Amino acid sequence: MNLDWDAKHGAITGPINTGAAALAVGYAGHTLGMPWEWAALTAGAGLAGSHIAGRRHNVTTATLALRAAGWLGAGGWCSWAIVSGPWSQWGMGSLLAGILGLGAAMAGAHHVEEKAEEQRAEKEAAARRATLDGKRKAIADEWEDRIVRVCAGAVVQIVGVEVWDGGGGFSLDGECGAGGTRWKDVAVYKEQLAADARLPEGCGVDVGPGAHRGAVLIHVSTVNRLVEDVYYPEDYSPLTVNAPAPLGILRDGMPEGPVNRQASMLVVGQRGSGKTNLLNVMIANQCRMVDSITWVIDLNGGGLALKWMRAWAAAGKPGRPPIDWVADTPEQALGMATALVRVAKARKVGYQDREIAANDDKLPVDAEVPEIRVFNDEGAEIFSTRSRRNDTLRAIADNLIQTLEIARAAAVNETTSGLRATQDVLSDPQILKQSTFKAGMKVADDSELNYFFGYNHNASAEDAPYPGCALVRDGDGQVHPMKVYRMRPSQILDIVRATAERHPELDELSRRAAGEAYEKRWIGTDHLFGGPAPEPTPVVESTPEPPTPRGRGITADWGITPAGGDAQATIDQAEAARRRLHEAMSETSSRDGDLDARFQEILSGGGLTWKPPTVDPQQPAPGGEDGDPRREMVYRIVEKAGPDGIGPEAIRDCFARQHPAQEVPHAATIGRWLAADSRVHKPRFGRYAVRPDRSQES
């Protein structure tokens, strides 16, 4: 049995517990005929134990005397009660009087103990302060007076002053005074403190938590390190996603950077603010990591990836490329965004045993199963309200947002950049909410910072006024300025050469989930390696097919005027509406025979005439439009499936059995072939069948 000789009791619970214990011991001892000496011996042992514990914890003399009196009184009463019995008027009265007296004494002793604790803390702080030399003591005195003057009378005793090694400032270790003052109460006045100290332009005061909740750390910069460029260190040693990756320096010259493992990142800044340079620094860190691979979406000509890929080509293409996948067209970006979602879902299921073995609820990453980080440069090309009107761009954005929501534990993370921190550029709030690391380069005004960091962030655009400066927040930390490393073009080539053999490959499970888009990612990308730029898409001069309405009836999107004027546009729209109406009718079991006639009346009433086309759509060539003989093989499988149709995966199974010598086409390729084949329709969602009129002909 372990006895707690220093148990804490209040002025009410202590006396009640003591009285109840004494009554129980006295009654039990009297009933069982226990010798009274046992009670006296137990009280003596308790007195000795509590005295030793009190001395070890430096309690006051008053508390020691109270404990001794309590043990002696309880022991004496128990000894008398064992001999005479507790159930007498004198016995119960004396016990009650003892309980009340003990409560009053404990209340006074606790008050004395609190005062003694405060005095001890003051003595310790004074002793720490006494170790300061003359210069540091002068700094401490100056800032104590300044805090009282500026921070609405808050009292902070400076007990430590540490001058920074680079000589650019100092840090103050403070103890907040009585009254519940917190470090956050001081942080509210950091701008006023900097102004009162007459700090140079660009220098400031940062306030953070100290060693405990009543302590504060104040960092004061006296040299503006945010003006001059600080170049990326020529240290290309390996990094990992599980440790901080430096992006720049703080005001005190110390390196600063986030831990990448669970961080999705968001970078905003005006043109010329150094945003692209920051992304290059991030990619440089990615190249140094042994457990992460890099994908890039850049619909602005692939500019972010070009320098890295061409540097790799100039180095002779050693090892693996610095960027594993580059998507610089909307179609490629959609393939990558869709692959991200599939990879995240596949990893969640396929690597459960790996998580259990590591006793972790998130996927452990290494060179065998690396993190995937996708950089989305110029996010307004995808996430802005204007871009959401385009079907392809909206699909890309939806998949990227879904990745943000579900893929953190699966080690699939995103870094997005944009020109402005406004809602029209970053239209979906999930981009802000799910990005744990935020960096705001030079922005227009504080209103953008309020949207970016949230209100009460205690930062100003004036804190980072120079190119290459950023206001950053990592998780729930304070917003603070940082000078981003300057990445020189010559360093890109050095980093590519030094890290080419370090890049991991995409794991097999993720590769299968990424599918055909990943396997064909380098087709048509010679321009990334210094080859000729791809030919621009030719302008089609024929009248384009009117867009398909999205749930607004047969008159949806009327008013789009192709060549031929308004009348021709209306006729084309009507023909398209009738064709879609016929398709919908053919897929239902009940058909209105008079619907065509009534539709003709509607058109005639508007002054229009319509004649059905007399020429059937041209049947695809046996080899398919792309010359792939497998296309006709797929059609034959659909033809044999009957009117109920067949899905893409079932088609792949049949294809593998019937044509073992041929490579089985991907499900997405099968869907593209069949969607473009006029002989095929969808009797149900996700299933393909030969049109009834074609079946009758064959």
N, C-alpha and C positions, 0 to 999 in steps of 0.2 A: 504494500500500500504506500502510495506517495502522498505525503502531507504538504499542502501549500501553506507555508508559514506566513506568506505575505499576501493572502487573499484580499481582494478589494471588496469592501462593503460600504454602502451608503449610510447616512445618519439615521435612516429608518429601517432598511433591511438588515443592517448589522445588529442592532439591539434585538429585533424580533427573532432573528435566527439564533442569537446567543441565548435568549430567554427560553426559546422552545427546546434547544439542545440541553440546557441545564435542567429543565423540568423533566425531560425524557430520561436523562441519566439518573436524576434523583429518584424518580418513581421506580425505574427498573432496578436500581441498586437496592432500594428499600424492599421491594417485592421479592427479589431473589436472595436477599440476605448478604449482599456483597460487602466486604470490609470497606470502611470509609477511607482507609489509606490509599485505595486504588484511585479514588477521585483526586486526592491531594497530589499523588504522584503524576497523574495525567496532566493536571493543571501546571505543575512545575515544568514538565517537559514542553508544554505549549508555550510557556513564558520564555524558556530558553531559546526555542526555535524561532519564535517571532522576533526576539531581540537580535539574534544573529542575522536574520533576513533583513531586518530594518537597517542594521549597520551596513550591510552590503549594498543596499540601495540608497544610502545616504539620506534617510528620513530624519526629520527633526527630533530634538529631545522630547518635545511635547508628545509626538506620536509614539515614541518608545515608552514614555511614562503611561500613556493611555492604554497601550497594549498590555503592559505589565499589570496595571490595575484591573483591567478586564479579566485576565486569566486568574489573578488571585481572587477576585470577587466571585467568579463563576466556580472556581475550585472549592472555595470555602463554603458557598451555599450548597453545592452538590454533596460535600462531605456531611454537612448537617442534615440534609434531606435524606440521605441514605440511612442515617441512624434514627431520626425522629419521624420521617415521612413528610412528603411535601404538602399534603392536603390539610393544611391548617391555616387559620386566618393570619397568623404571624408569618408563616412560610410564604404564602402567596403574596402577601403585602410587601414583604421584603424583596421578593423577586421582581414585582412590578416596579418598585422604587428603583431597583438596580437597573432595570431596562431603560427607564426614563432618564436616569442620570447618565447612563452610557451613551444614549442618543445625543444628549446635549453636549457631552464631552467630545464625541466624534465630529459633530458639526463644527465646533471650534477648532479641533485639530486639523480638519480638512482645509479650513480657511488659512490656518497657519502654514500648512503644507503648500498650498497654491502660491502664497506669497514667497515662500522659500524657493519654490521652483523658478519663479520669475527672477528672483535675485541671483540664482545660480546661472540662468541663461544670460543675464546681464553681465555677470562676472566673466563667463566664458567668452562672450562677444568682446568685452573690454580686453581680455587677455589676448584674443586673436588680433584685435586692433593694435594692441601695444607692440606687436611684432612688426608693424608697418614702419618703414623708414620715413624720413622727413618729407620727401617729395610725395610719396604715396599717401601719407597722412594728410598732407595739404589737399590732395585730390579728394580724399574721403570727406574732409570737412566741407569743402566747397560744394560737393554734390549732395551732402546731407541737407545743407541750407537750401540748395536749389530745389530739391524735391519738396521740402516743406512749403517753399514759396510758390511753386508752380502747381503742385498736385493737390490743391485744395486742403492743405494742412496735413497731408499724410506724412507719417514719421517712418523713416527707414534709416536704420543704423548700418553704415558701410563697414563691414568687418574684413573685407579683402579687396585689394586692388592688384590686378594683373596686367602689366604692360605687354602689348603684343610684340612678338619677336621681330616683326618687320618694322616696328615703330610707327604703325599707322593708326594707333588708338589704344584703348585699354578696356578692360572689363571690370565691373564693380559687383562684388558679392554682398548683398544686403539682407538684413533681417528686418522684417516688417514689425512695426510697433504694435502695442495692444489695440484692441478694437476690431480685429478681423480684417485688417488691410490685406489685400491680395496683390499678386504681381500684375493681374489684369487691370486693377485700379490705377496702377502706375503707367501701364502700357497705353492707356487712353491719352496720356499727356506727352507722348514721346516727341511729337512735333514741337510742342511748346518748350520742352526741355532742350531740344536742339537749338531753338531760336534763343532761349535764355543763355545758353552756353556760347553763343556767337560762333557756331561751328562753320567752317568754310562751305561754300556751295557744293552740293553733292555728297557731303558728309551727313551723318545722321545718328540717331539713337535707336537701338533695338532692345526691346524688353522681353524677357522670357522667364519661365519658371526656374526656381532655385532648387536647393536640396530637399526642401519640404514645402508644404502649402503656405507656410508663413515666410518663405524666403523668395528672393528675387534676384535675377541676373540682368545687369544693364551693360550693354555693349555700346561703346562710344567710339566712333571713327573720327579721327582728326586729319586724315589724309584721304583725298578723293581718289580711290583706286578704280573708280568706274569710268574714268576718262580714257586712259591709255589702253591700247590693245594688249591682251594677254594671250599668247599663242598656245595652241594645243601642245601639251607636253610631248617630247620625243621619247616617250616610254610606251612601247607597244606590247607590253607584257599581257598575258591572258587575263581576261575578266570573266565574271560569271553573273548570271541574272539574279543570283541570290545575295549579291553584295552591291553597295552603292557604286554607280558608274559616274565619274566626275564630268560635269558639263561646264564648269567655270569656277570662279572664286567668289567668296563673300568679301565684305568690307575689310575683314581682318586678314585677308589673303589666304584663308583656308579653302581647300577644294570643296565643292558642293555638287551633289548629284543624287538622284533617286535610286531606289532598289527596283529593278525592272520586273521582277518575277510576277507581281500581281498588279502592276501599274499600267493602266491605259492613260495616255498623255494627250494634252491639248495645248497647242502653241498658236498664239495669235500675234499679229503685229503689222504695222503699215509697211508699204513698200520702202525698202532701204533701211529698215530697222534692224536687219541681221537675222531675220527669221529663217531664211534658207541656210545661213551659216550654222544656226543652232541645229537644224535637221541634219546637216553634214556631220556635225560633232556627234550627234546621236548615232548616225550610221557608222562613224569611226569606232565608237564604243561597241556597236553590234559586231563589227568585223573582229574585234578583239575577244569577243565572248566565245567560249567553247561549247556553250549549251543553248545557242539561239541562232535562228536563221531569219533572214530579212526578205520581206516582200514589199513591193512599192506599187502604189496606184498613183499615177500622175497623168491626168488628162490634158496637161499643158505641154504636150510634146515630150513627156518623159524627161524633163530637164533635171529633176532631182537625181535620177539614176544615171544620166549620161556620163557625168564625170567619172563615176566609179566603174562603170562597165567599160568605158574606153581606156581608163587607166589599166584595167585588168587585161584588155586586149594588147595595150602597149607593152605590158610586162611579159607577154608571151603566153597568156592564159594559163598561169600555173595553178595547180590545185583546183579548187572550186571557186566560182565567181563570188564576188562580195555580196551581190544581191541575187537571191535564188529565183526570183520571179518578178518580172516587170510587166505591168499592164498600163499601156499608154493610149488605149482606145476604149470607148464605152463597152464594146463587146468583150474585150479582154478583161476589163474591170468587173463586168458582171460575172464572168466565169470565175474570177478570183474570189469575189465576194460570196458567191454561192458555195465555192469550195471551202471557204472559211467556216461557214455554218455546218457543212457536212463533216468537216474535220473535228470541230468542237463536239458535235454529237457522238461521233465515232469514238473519240478519246474518252468521253464520259463513261461509255459502256465498256469499251475494249481494254481499259487500263485500270479496272477496279482492283484486280489482284496486285498490281504495282502499288497502288495507294495503300492497300491493306498491309502489304509487306513493309512499307515505310511508316506505317501508323500515322498517316496524314490524310486529311480530307481534301487535299488538292494534289494534282499530279506532280510527282517529283520529276524534275527535268535534268537531263545530262546530255552527253554527246549522242547517246543512243535514242533518246526521245527528247528532242530539243523544243524550246519555246519557239513559237512563230510570232513574229512582230511585223505587222503590216503598217507601212507609212502611207498616209493619204495626204499628199501635198495639194494645197489649194482646195480645201474642203468645200468652198463655195461652189465649185464645179459640180458637186454632188449634193450637198446638204442645203443649199440656199432655197428659198421659196420659189425662185425662178426655175431652178433645175428640177424641182419636184413636179413640174408640169410635163416633163419628158418621161415616157414610160420606162425606158432603159435606165436612166439616171435614178429614177425613183426606186426601181428594183434594186439597184446597187446600194442606195442609201438604206433601204429596208433591211437588206442582208447585213450590212455593216453595223447597223444599230442592234440587230438581233445578236450579232457576235459580241458586241459590248455587253449585252445583258446576260448571256449564258456562258461565255467562254473563259472567264477569269480562271476558274479552277482547272480548266483543261489546258492552260498555258497558251492561249491564243489571245494576244493583246494588240491594241491599236495605238498609233500615234497620228493625230489629225492636226492639220494646220489650216489657218484661215487669215484673211487680211484684217478682219475686224471682229471684235467681241460683241456682236449685235445679233438680234434675233433673226434678221433677214438673212444673215450669213450662216448662222448655226441654228437652223429652224427647229430642230428637235431637241427638247430639253434633256433627253437622255445623254446626249453628247457631253453636256456640262456635268450632269450628275454622276455619270459613271467614269469620268476622267479624274483620277485621283491626283495626278501631277499636272499642274497648270503653270504655264509660263507665258506672261504677257510682255511682249517686247514694246517698243514705243507705240503707245495708243493715243487716240485723239484727245480724250478727256477722261475725267474720273467716272463719268456715267457708264462708260464701257467697262471700267474695272468693277463697278458695282454689279453689273450683269455677269461678269466673268467670275469674280471671286465671291460674290454675295455681299450684302451690306455688312457694316461694322468690321471691315477687314483692316482698318487703320493703315491704309497705304494710299499713296498718291502717285499720279503719273509723274510728278516732279522728282520722285525718288529714283527714277530710271530714265533720265532725259537723253542719254547719249546712244548712238548706234552700238549695238552689241550688248546693251544693258537689258535686263529682264526683271520683272517682278514675278517671283515664283512662290508657289505654295505646294508643299508635298503633304498630301493627306489632310489632316486637321491642324497642321502646324500654322505658324504665323506667316503672313505674306511679307517677304523681305527681298531686297534687291540683290542681284547677282550679275557679275560681269562674265559673259559667255566667252569661252575660249575662241580664239580666231583660228579658223582652219584655212591654211594656205593650200593652193592647188598642188604644189610640189609634195606636200605631205600626203595627199590622197594616194599618189603613186607609191610612196614609201610604205604606207599602211597596208595597201593592197598586197605588195610584195611580202611584207613581214607576216601577214596573217592568212595567206592563201591556203596553206595546208591545215589551217585550224578550223575551217568552217565545217560544221556537221551536215550530214545528209538528212533529208526528211525521212522519218521513220516509215516503215512499210505500211502500217495501219493507216496513217494519215495520207500516204501516197495513194492507197486504194480509194480512200474516201474522197480525195481531191479529184480523182477521175481523169477523164480524157483531157480536160482543160489544162491540167498540170503537166501531163505527159507531152503536150504539144505547145508548151509555153514559149519555146524558142523559135517557132516557125514564124517567119516574116519579121524577125527582129535584128536583121543585119545592121540597121542604122544605129543600134545601141552600141555596136562594137566598131564604129567608124565607117561602116558601109554606106551605100547610097540611101538617101531618105526614101521612104515608101511613096509610091505615086499617089497624088491626091485623088480622092473619089471623084469620078467623072460626073458631070452635071447631066441629069436625065431631062431631056427636053420634052418628052411625052407627058401627057396629062397624068399626074399621079393618082393612084387610087385613093378615094376619100378615106379619112380615118374612121376606124370602127368606134361607134358611140359606146359609152360605158354606162348603160343603165338609165338613159334619159329618153327612151322611146325612139320611134322611127325618124323623128325630125332632129335627132341629136346632131350637133355640129354642122347643121345647114348654115350656109353663109360663107363657107370656105370656097373661094372662087378660083378654079383652075383656068387654064387657057380655054377660051371659048366664051367667056363672059358669064354673067349671072344666070342666064337661061340654061346654058349648057351645064353649069354647076348644079342647078336644081335637078336637071334630068339625071345627071350622074348620081346624085344623092338618092333620087327616087329608085333608080335601078339597083343600087347597092342595098337600099332598105328592103326592096322586094326580094332580092336574092337571099338576104338573111332571114326574112320571114318564111320563105319556102324551106330553108334548111331547118328552121325551128319546127315547122309543121311536119316535116318528114320524120322527125324524131319523136313525135307524140302518137299515141294510139287513136286519139279522136281528132278528126280533121273536118273543118267546115268547108263544104264544097262550094259555097257561094262567096268565099272570102276573096278569091281572085277578082270576081266580078265587082264586088264592093270596092276593092282597092283601085280597080280601073276607074270606077265612078269618082273616087276621091281625086285621082289625078286629073280626070277630065274636068271636074268642077273647078280646078285651079288653072285651067287653060293649057294643060299639058297633055301630050299623047305619049304612049309607050308601046313599044313592040318588043316581044321577047327575042333574045338573040337567036339567030338561025344557025350559027356555027358552033358546034361543041368545042369546048376547050381542047386544045391540042394534047393528045396523050403523050406522056413522057417516053423518051426513047428507052429501048430495053435496057441499056446500060445505065440509065439515069442521067440527069443533067450534068452531074459531075464526073460521068464516065466510070463510076464504080459499079462493077457487075453485081456486087452484093445487094444493091438497092432493089433490083428486080427479084432476087432471091427472097428478100424480106417481104416484098409485095405478094409473092406466091404463098408464103406462110400465112399472111393475113387473109388471102383469098380462100384458103382451106379452113379458116377458123369459123366461118359461118356468120350469120347476121348478128350474133351477140358480140362479136369482136374478140380481141386478144390484147393484152398489155405488153409494154416494151420488154419487161423482164422475161415473160413467157416466150416472146419472140426470140430473145437471145438464147434461151434454153433449146428451143426447136432448131434454131440455126446451128447451134453447136452439134446437135445430134445428126442433122441432115447434111451438114457441110463441114465435116471435121478438118478438112484441109484448109479451110478459109479462116481468117481471123474474125472472131465474133465482134460485130460493131458495137459501140457503146450505146447505152439506152438513149442518151441525148441525141446521138446521130440518127438512131432509128426514128425518134420522134420528129426530128427535122425533116427527114426524107418523107415520112408519111404525111406530115402536115402540108407539104408542098405538092403532094400527089393528088390530082383532081379525081382520081378513081376511088379515093379512100375518104371516109368520114368517121366521126366519132359517135357510135350509138349510145355510149355512156362515157362519163368522165374517165379519162385515162385508158380507154380501150379503142382499138382501131378495127374497122371492118370495111369491106368493099361496098360501095354504094349499090343499092338494090337494082338500079337500072343497069349498072355494069355487070352485076351477077347474071341478070337475065340474058345480056348479050353473049356472055361467055358460056 
